[in-house]
């Protein structure tokens, strides 16, 4: 399902025009991105959590050059679904 599909489905279910729904969906996504950029997790009860996971520094290999490289510690965004979300998907 794409963003356009989500907008169409919400517009059909709520009766709100597509332009307003699109603006709302894009604002939601932008708010989540900005919160995660500030290291603030986003918790949506009954749906899930958008969280920041910290990856430790590690050693990796560049196979083509046969060298070892160090990958520094970094943060990555992650989504952890709520139990009710998981039970619906099963």
Buried (B, 14 or more C-beta within 10 A) or exposed (E): EEEEEEBBEBBEEEEEEEEEBBEEBEEEEEEBEEBBEEEEEBEEEEEBBBBBEEEEEEEEEEEEEEEEEEEEEEEEBEEEBBEEBEEEEE
